């Protein structure tokens, strides 16, 4: 409780400085291009929860085999260096619907939309995003797309799994070792627990053609989203919504 209270007041204290910093960067033409990051779109046959963020483009590249430690450190610094853009509007299009949401003080946005048929009777689970507010001068309008993860009917079970020290070796209780691993390794060199990929594929195995859904939860920051997506893909661990 004390830790959460401290974090709350720290965020409140930092927000005014972040707003001033962004205003100065805009005035000097130093604000990076805004990008929309769709984090999750998931739901049932009736409705879908959509989550994402608007941030400065950090110029992150996908990890490469044999990438050296200094490049890994630079990449991790980039993950935390870009400013989240608060109070900007994003248009979300899904199943023939369009809504406009505004990012909160951490650059995040959320909405819940009905899942329904289009005019041709089909259902598309593609979600589109467009930035309404222009934050740069003469730049292109930021856009993004993602696919909604739908849990159909009533599966016999749903898997909800932690990530740190459950799927991904993180050394959560050893702060210095955790920081060293975070800074020196990337999605291709981070280690899963032995056998976890095969075990989760077995949990995810389709029944009557339908995969059992897996949701992953973690106290990690959204800044690590791209690393986790690449890690799951590289280690062939079944994908699912990440709730960070």
DRENDO-875487 format. One record per residue (C-alpha): residue number from 1; residue in one letter; z, x, y. Coordinates in pm, whole numbers, plus 50000, padded with zeros to 5 digits. Each point is the difference from the previous one (the first is absolute). Example, Ala and Ser with C-alpha at 12.3 -4.5 7.8 and 13.67 -1.06 7.14 Angstrom:
<rs>
<num: 1 residuo: A c3: 50780 c1: 51230 c2: 49550>
<num: 2 residuo: S c3: 49934 c1: 50137 c2: 50344>
</rs>
This chain:
<rs>
<num: 1 residuo: X c3: 50000 c1: 50000 c2: 50000>
<num: 2 residuo: X c3: 50092 c1: 50281 c2: 50242>
<num: 3 residuo: X c3: 49671 c1: 50176 c2: 49925>
<num: 4 residuo: X c3: 49798 c1: 49684 c2: 50067>
<num: 5 residuo: X c3: 50187 c1: 49939 c2: 50326>
<num: 6 residuo: X c3: 49933 c1: 50357 c2: 50114>
<num: 7 residuo: X c3: 49629 c1: 49969 c2: 49917>
<num: 8 residuo: X c3: 49983 c1: 49671 c2: 50191>
<num: 9 residuo: X c3: 50141 c1: 50155 c2: 50319>
<num: 10 residuo: X c3: 49787 c1: 50313 c2: 49962>
<num: 11 residuo: X c3: 49684 c1: 49788 c2: 49980>
<num: 12 residuo: X c3: 50107 c1: 49802 c2: 50305>
<num: 13 residuo: X c3: 50065 c1: 50323 c2: 50190>
<num: 14 residuo: X c3: 49669 c1: 50157 c2: 49897>
<num: 15 residuo: X c3: 49778 c1: 49697 c2: 50070>
<num: 16 residuo: X c3: 50002 c1: 50029 c2: 50383>
<num: 17 residuo: X c3: 49907 c1: 50369 c2: 49976>
<num: 18 residuo: X c3: 49725 c1: 49919 c2: 49749>
<num: 19 residuo: X c3: 49857 c1: 49737 c2: 50236>
<num: 20 residuo: X c3: 50006 c1: 50245 c2: 50291>
<num: 21 residuo: X c3: 49842 c1: 50272 c2: 49786>
<num: 22 residuo: X c3: 49716 c1: 49771 c2: 49892>
<num: 23 residuo: X c3: 49943 c1: 49888 c2: 50361>
<num: 24 residuo: X c3: 49977 c1: 50363 c2: 50115>
<num: 25 residuo: X c3: 49765 c1: 50092 c2: 49715>
<num: 26 residuo: X c3: 49776 c1: 49706 c2: 50088>
<num: 27 residuo: X c3: 49994 c1: 50098 c2: 50368>
<num: 28 residuo: X c3: 49910 c1: 50359 c2: 49915>
<num: 29 residuo: X c3: 49741 c1: 49894 c2: 49742>
<num: 30 residuo: X c3: 50201 c1: 50166 c2: 49723>
<num: 31 residuo: X c3: 50073 c1: 49691 c2: 49790>
<num: 32 residuo: X c3: 49840 c1: 50031 c2: 49660>
<num: 33 residuo: X c3: 49759 c1: 49733 c2: 49880>
<num: 34 residuo: X c3: 50193 c1: 49695 c2: 49875>
<num: 35 residuo: X c3: 49955 c1: 49916 c2: 49632>
<num: 36 residuo: X c3: 50108 c1: 49700 c2: 49794>
<num: 37 residuo: X c3: 50174 c1: 50080 c2: 49672>
<num: 38 residuo: X c3: 50011 c1: 49704 c2: 49759>
<num: 39 residuo: X c3: 50307 c1: 50063 c2: 49788>
<num: 40 residuo: X c3: 50027 c1: 49696 c2: 49775>
<num: 41 residuo: X c3: 49839 c1: 49665 c2: 49942>
<num: 42 residuo: X c3: 50152 c1: 49819 c2: 49705>
<num: 43 residuo: X c3: 50102 c1: 49653 c2: 49899>
<num: 44 residuo: X c3: 49954 c1: 49701 c2: 49772>
<num: 45 residuo: X c3: 49727 c1: 49744 c2: 49945>
<num: 46 residuo: X c3: 50130 c1: 49820 c2: 50310>
<num: 47 residuo: X c3: 50087 c1: 50258 c2: 50267>
<num: 48 residuo: X c3: 49969 c1: 50368 c2: 50083>
<num: 49 residuo: X c3: 50229 c1: 50242 c2: 50187>
<num: 50 residuo: X c3: 49806 c1: 50252 c2: 50211>
<num: 51 residuo: X c3: 50159 c1: 50317 c2: 50143>
<num: 52 residuo: X c3: 49857 c1: 50291 c2: 50194>
<num: 53 residuo: X c3: 50042 c1: 50230 c2: 50299>
<num: 54 residuo: X c3: 49815 c1: 50128 c2: 50304>
<num: 55 residuo: X c3: 50048 c1: 50371 c2: 50069>
<num: 56 residuo: X c3: 49828 c1: 50296 c2: 50159>
<num: 57 residuo: X c3: 49742 c1: 50156 c2: 49772>
<num: 58 residuo: X c3: 50178 c1: 50296 c2: 49843>
<num: 59 residuo: X c3: 49687 c1: 50153 c2: 49849>
<num: 60 residuo: X c3: 50143 c1: 49999 c2: 49648>
<num: 61 residuo: X c3: 49763 c1: 50118 c2: 49729>
<num: 62 residuo: X c3: 50032 c1: 49932 c2: 49630>
<num: 63 residuo: X c3: 50177 c1: 50283 c2: 49813>
<num: 64 residuo: X c3: 49791 c1: 50254 c2: 49812>
<num: 65 residuo: X c3: 50071 c1: 50193 c2: 49680>
<num: 66 residuo: X c3: 50143 c1: 50344 c2: 50079>
<num: 67 residuo: X c3: 50098 c1: 49901 c2: 50354>
<num: 68 residuo: X c3: 50238 c1: 50266 c2: 50132>
<num: 69 residuo: X c3: 50359 c1: 49941 c2: 50110>
<num: 70 residuo: X c3: 49930 c1: 50041 c2: 50373>
<num: 71 residuo: X c3: 49732 c1: 49731 c2: 49992>
<num: 72 residuo: X c3: 50244 c1: 49772 c2: 49817>
<num: 73 residuo: X c3: 50262 c1: 50064 c2: 50270>
<num: 74 residuo: X c3: 49745 c1: 49930 c2: 50277>
<num: 75 residuo: X c3: 49900 c1: 49674 c2: 49830>
<num: 76 residuo: X c3: 50362 c1: 49887 c2: 49973>
<num: 77 residuo: X c3: 50059 c1: 50083 c2: 50368>
<num: 78 residuo: X c3: 49693 c1: 49793 c2: 50092>
<num: 79 residuo: X c3: 50139 c1: 49704 c2: 49804>
<num: 80 residuo: X c3: 50300 c1: 49987 c2: 50231>
<num: 81 residuo: X c3: 49842 c1: 50123 c2: 50325>
<num: 82 residuo: X c3: 49778 c1: 49707 c2: 50099>
<num: 83 residuo: X c3: 50144 c1: 49720 c2: 50212>
<num: 84 residuo: X c3: 50031 c1: 49648 c2: 49866>
<num: 85 residuo: X c3: 49841 c1: 49763 c2: 50250>
<num: 86 residuo: X c3: 50226 c1: 49709 c2: 50094>
<num: 87 residuo: X c3: 49903 c1: 49672 c2: 50164>
<num: 88 residuo: X c3: 49629 c1: 50011 c2: 49912>
<num: 89 residuo: X c3: 49813 c1: 49704 c2: 49857>
<num: 90 residuo: X c3: 49813 c1: 49997 c2: 49670>
<num: 91 residuo: X c3: 49767 c1: 49725 c2: 49877>
<num: 92 residuo: X c3: 50033 c1: 49933 c2: 49627>
<num: 93 residuo: X c3: 49727 c1: 49812 c2: 49810>
<num: 94 residuo: X c3: 50070 c1: 49859 c2: 49654>
<num: 95 residuo: X c3: 49856 c1: 49708 c2: 49802>
<num: 96 residuo: X c3: 49810 c1: 49870 c2: 50301>
<num: 97 residuo: X c3: 50308 c1: 50018 c2: 50224>
<num: 98 residuo: X c3: 50055 c1: 50215 c2: 50307>
<num: 99 residuo: X c3: 50341 c1: 50072 c2: 50150>
<num: 100 residuo: X c3: 50116 c1: 50244 c2: 50264>
<num: 101 residuo: X c3: 50324 c1: 50193 c2: 49948>
<num: 102 residuo: X c3: 50180 c1: 50254 c2: 50218>
<num: 103 residuo: X c3: 50151 c1: 50327 c2: 49881>
<num: 104 residuo: X c3: 50377 c1: 50048 c2: 50029>
<num: 105 residuo: X c3: 50179 c1: 50301 c2: 50150>
<num: 106 residuo: X c3: 49917 c1: 50206 c2: 49689>
<num: 107 residuo: X c3: 49630 c1: 49912 c2: 50010>
<num: 108 residuo: X c3: 50027 c1: 49763 c2: 49702>
<num: 109 residuo: X c3: 49860 c1: 49649 c2: 49968>
<num: 110 residuo: X c3: 50058 c1: 49726 c2: 49743>
<num: 111 residuo: X c3: 49864 c1: 49655 c2: 49931>
<num: 112 residuo: X c3: 49982 c1: 49746 c2: 49716>
<num: 113 residuo: X c3: 49677 c1: 49801 c2: 49955>
<num: 114 residuo: X c3: 49897 c1: 49722 c2: 49760>
<num: 115 residuo: X c3: 49761 c1: 50099 c2: 49723>
<num: 116 residuo: X c3: 49720 c1: 49747 c2: 49987>
<num: 117 residuo: X c3: 49637 c1: 49946 c2: 49907>
<num: 118 residuo: X c3: 49716 c1: 50082 c2: 50236>
<num: 119 residuo: X c3: 49722 c1: 49756 c2: 50087>
<num: 120 residuo: X c3: 49806 c1: 50094 c2: 49686>
<num: 121 residuo: X c3: 50305 c1: 49924 c2: 49786>
<num: 122 residuo: X c3: 50064 c1: 50367 c2: 49919>
<num: 123 residuo: X c3: 50311 c1: 50200 c2: 50084>
<num: 124 residuo: X c3: 49964 c1: 50348 c2: 50146>
<num: 125 residuo: X c3: 50307 c1: 50224 c2: 49997>
<num: 126 residuo: X c3: 49855 c1: 50240 c2: 50256>
<num: 127 residuo: X c3: 50211 c1: 50035 c2: 50317>
<num: 128 residuo: X c3: 49844 c1: 50127 c2: 50324>
<num: 129 residuo: X c3: 50174 c1: 50141 c2: 50307>
<num: 130 residuo: X c3: 49879 c1: 50058 c2: 50357>
<num: 131 residuo: X c3: 50190 c1: 50149 c2: 50293>
<num: 132 residuo: X c3: 49990 c1: 49761 c2: 50299>
<num: 133 residuo: X c3: 50160 c1: 50219 c2: 50266>
<num: 134 residuo: X c3: 49804 c1: 50305 c2: 50114>
<num: 135 residuo: X c3: 50226 c1: 50304 c2: 50026>
<num: 136 residuo: X c3: 49737 c1: 50264 c2: 50063>
<num: 137 residuo: X c3: 49711 c1: 50035 c2: 50241>
<num: 138 residuo: X c3: 49662 c1: 49912 c2: 49858>
<num: 139 residuo: X c3: 50102 c1: 50056 c2: 49639>
<num: 140 residuo: X c3: 49894 c1: 49785 c2: 49706>
<num: 141 residuo: X c3: 50201 c1: 49692 c2: 49908>
<num: 142 residuo: X c3: 50233 c1: 50089 c2: 49713>
<num: 143 residuo: X c3: 49930 c1: 49803 c2: 49681>
<num: 144 residuo: X c3: 50124 c1: 50010 c2: 49642>
<num: 145 residuo: X c3: 49983 c1: 49805 c2: 49675>
<num: 146 residuo: X c3: 50208 c1: 49970 c2: 49686>
<num: 147 residuo: X c3: 50021 c1: 49786 c2: 49687>
<num: 148 residuo: X c3: 50279 c1: 49752 c2: 49937>
<num: 149 residuo: X c3: 50200 c1: 50055 c2: 49680>
<num: 150 residuo: X c3: 50043 c1: 49655 c2: 49843>
<num: 151 residuo: X c3: 50252 c1: 49902 c2: 49732>
<num: 152 residuo: X c3: 49825 c1: 49714 c2: 49823>
<num: 153 residuo: X c3: 50169 c1: 49710 c2: 49817>
<num: 154 residuo: X c3: 50330 c1: 50101 c2: 49838>
<num: 155 residuo: X c3: 49999 c1: 50339 c2: 49827>
<num: 156 residuo: X c3: 50249 c1: 50049 c2: 49718>
<num: 157 residuo: X c3: 50164 c1: 50273 c2: 50210>
<num: 158 residuo: X c3: 49967 c1: 50191 c2: 50328>
<num: 159 residuo: X c3: 50104 c1: 50365 c2: 50029>
<num: 160 residuo: X c3: 50194 c1: 50112 c2: 50308>
<num: 161 residuo: X c3: 50052 c1: 50376 c2: 50005>
<num: 162 residuo: X c3: 50163 c1: 50256 c2: 50225>
<num: 163 residuo: X c3: 49786 c1: 50305 c2: 50083>
<num: 164 residuo: X c3: 50222 c1: 50297 c2: 50089>
<num: 165 residuo: X c3: 50148 c1: 50164 c2: 49689>
<num: 166 residuo: X c3: 49868 c1: 49714 c2: 49790>
<num: 167 residuo: X c3: 49624 c1: 50056 c2: 50016>
<num: 168 residuo: X c3: 49980 c1: 50296 c2: 50237>
<num: 169 residuo: X c3: 50228 c1: 50306 c2: 49967>
<num: 170 residuo: X c3: 50161 c1: 50005 c2: 50347>
<num: 171 residuo: X c3: 50344 c1: 50165 c2: 49966>
<num: 172 residuo: X c3: 50141 c1: 49721 c2: 50220>
<num: 173 residuo: X c3: 50361 c1: 50116 c2: 49969>
<num: 174 residuo: X c3: 49921 c1: 50363 c2: 50088>
<num: 175 residuo: X c3: 49890 c1: 49994 c2: 50362>
<num: 176 residuo: X c3: 49874 c1: 50357 c2: 50039>
<num: 177 residuo: X c3: 49805 c1: 49992 c2: 49674>
<num: 178 residuo: X c3: 49857 c1: 49659 c2: 50092>
<num: 179 residuo: X c3: 49879 c1: 50132 c2: 50339>
<num: 180 residuo: X c3: 49852 c1: 50312 c2: 49840>
<num: 181 residuo: X c3: 49802 c1: 49793 c2: 49749>
<num: 182 residuo: X c3: 49884 c1: 49756 c2: 50271>
<num: 183 residuo: X c3: 49877 c1: 50279 c2: 50226>
<num: 184 residuo: X c3: 49844 c1: 50234 c2: 49744>
<num: 185 residuo: X c3: 49826 c1: 49762 c2: 49758>
<num: 186 residuo: X c3: 49739 c1: 49725 c2: 50023>
<num: 187 residuo: X c3: 49893 c1: 49697 c2: 49797>
<num: 188 residuo: X c3: 49819 c1: 50219 c2: 49746>
<num: 189 residuo: X c3: 50288 c1: 50245 c2: 49948>
<num: 190 residuo: X c3: 50296 c1: 49762 c2: 50012>
<num: 191 residuo: X c3: 50145 c1: 49937 c2: 49654>
<num: 192 residuo: X c3: 50045 c1: 49665 c2: 49825>
<num: 193 residuo: X c3: 50267 c1: 49956 c2: 49736>
<num: 194 residuo: X c3: 49869 c1: 50089 c2: 49656>
<num: 195 residuo: X c3: 49834 c1: 49706 c2: 49827>
<num: 196 residuo: X c3: 50038 c1: 49766 c2: 50297>
<num: 197 residuo: X c3: 49624 c1: 49940 c2: 50042>
<num: 198 residuo: X c3: 49950 c1: 49890 c2: 49639>
<num: 199 residuo: X c3: 50317 c1: 49789 c2: 50009>
<num: 200 residuo: X c3: 49895 c1: 49814 c2: 50316>
<num: 201 residuo: X c3: 49647 c1: 49949 c2: 49867>
<num: 202 residuo: X c3: 50158 c1: 49838 c2: 49693>
<num: 203 residuo: X c3: 50213 c1: 49775 c2: 50226>
<num: 204 residuo: X c3: 49686 c1: 49913 c2: 50198>
<num: 205 residuo: X c3: 49790 c1: 49930 c2: 49688>
<num: 206 residuo: X c3: 49803 c1: 49677 c2: 50035>
<num: 207 residuo: X c3: 50104 c1: 49689 c2: 49813>
<num: 208 residuo: X c3: 49715 c1: 49756 c2: 49946>
<num: 209 residuo: X c3: 49789 c1: 50198 c2: 50250>
<num: 210 residuo: X c3: 50262 c1: 50005 c2: 50277>
<num: 211 residuo: X c3: 50194 c1: 50312 c2: 50092>
<num: 212 residuo: X c3: 50377 c1: 49980 c2: 50041>
<num: 213 residuo: X c3: 50068 c1: 50075 c2: 50368>
<num: 214 residuo: X c3: 50208 c1: 50299 c2: 50110>
<num: 215 residuo: X c3: 50173 c1: 50025 c2: 50338>
<num: 216 residuo: X c3: 50138 c1: 50334 c2: 50122>
<num: 217 residuo: X c3: 50294 c1: 50021 c2: 50243>
<num: 218 residuo: X c3: 50144 c1: 50299 c2: 50186>
<num: 219 residuo: X c3: 50213 c1: 50092 c2: 50299>
<num: 220 residuo: X c3: 49731 c1: 50254 c2: 50094>
<num: 221 residuo: X c3: 49826 c1: 49959 c2: 50336>
<num: 222 residuo: X c3: 49660 c1: 49836 c2: 50038>
<num: 223 residuo: X c3: 49877 c1: 50343 c2: 50113>
<num: 224 residuo: X c3: 49983 c1: 50098 c2: 49632>
<num: 225 residuo: X c3: 49779 c1: 49707 c2: 49901>
<num: 226 residuo: X c3: 49677 c1: 50202 c2: 49966>
<num: 227 residuo: X c3: 50175 c1: 50270 c2: 49795>
<num: 228 residuo: X c3: 50138 c1: 49743 c2: 49757>
<num: 229 residuo: X c3: 49663 c1: 49822 c2: 49962>
<num: 230 residuo: X c3: 49828 c1: 50332 c2: 49923>
<num: 231 residuo: X c3: 50283 c1: 50101 c2: 49764>
<num: 232 residuo: X c3: 49977 c1: 49679 c2: 49796>
<num: 233 residuo: X c3: 49622 c1: 50030 c2: 49979>
<num: 234 residuo: X c3: 50005 c1: 50368 c2: 49896>
<num: 235 residuo: X c3: 50270 c1: 49950 c2: 49736>
<num: 236 residuo: X c3: 49830 c1: 49682 c2: 49868>
<num: 237 residuo: X c3: 50309 c1: 49788 c2: 50064>
<num: 238 residuo: X c3: 49910 c1: 49630 c2: 50039>
<num: 239 residuo: X c3: 49958 c1: 49898 c2: 50363>
<num: 240 residuo: X c3: 50205 c1: 49725 c2: 50162>
<num: 241 residuo: X c3: 50140 c1: 49904 c2: 50337>
<num: 242 residuo: X c3: 50222 c1: 50268 c2: 50157>
<num: 243 residuo: X c3: 50301 c1: 49864 c2: 50186>
<num: 244 residuo: X c3: 50144 c1: 50287 c2: 50206>
</rs>
